[in-house]
């Protein structure tokens, strides 16, 4: 049996091709894909900026759909279940799995890519979604789970100020989570007008265009010179990452949660300022399997479909990617 699939066949290029439908192995399920989101990192990956991933491969990991086949020994889910899935599967037996760090599993396996009609994944990696939740909404679970994990690491307290660099879907989710956590003032920085407008809808109090405004001057004015209590960078810009140290308050906390393309330029992290002048806490986040269930539960009471700014058929992948490359989209979904 054949299916359509978006194959990343070489650096900078993807093609929609016909390939065999994957079959579930032991402890795996096969999912009929309803939607798969184009991740903020996908353009960077396609252009070769993520060395651990190399073509050829089928991409797509922010997906949702219906289980249509189960492999041997699968007992936790069944045919007909509506699910979202984590692209990673964990062994449960290595050093990291035994210490609550499954996302660093030494024997990690990956799901087949979901820019396709079907994908297979470990049964332990799927989370059921309620019948009341649309597939469009569920397709946002993966980035939301990453944002929830980042907030866990940041340990934000209510009544404090925060600035978020970046305006794509995960940045907007951080704004919504910060608002939900009781932040006193939420700043957002992004050069794209559409993203700044979305940030205001998501709960930001003040949006800044770094192309025409000074972030440092505005933050200083709005905080009486003390700086923001928390800084979250999901922009992927080295300049923004460096600026975080300058604008955060003494004893503040910085979360770096982006994939940075350093190229030939190293990041200039001023450790003297970070340690001696401000005593900052600097943390990073990736993703945790424990936040998927929480993301689905949260979305039952927090509709995020306004973050979806485009839905394209798989055959129109080139057009979808072209729009994403402009940097003006929030979240684009692919529909097989």
Secondary structure by P-SEA (a helix, b strand, c coil): cbbbbbcccccccccccccccccccccbbbbcccccccccaaaaaaacccccccccbbbbcccccccccccccccccccccccccccccccccccccccccccccccccccccccccccccccccbbbbccccccccccaaaaaaaaaaaaaaacccccbbbbbccccaaaaaaaaaaaaacccbbbbbcccaaaaaaaaaaccccccccccccaaaaaaaaaccccccbbbbccccaaaaaaccccccccbbbbbccccccccccccccccccccccbbbbbbbcccccaaaaaaaaaacccccccccccccccaaaaaaaaaaaccccbbbbcc
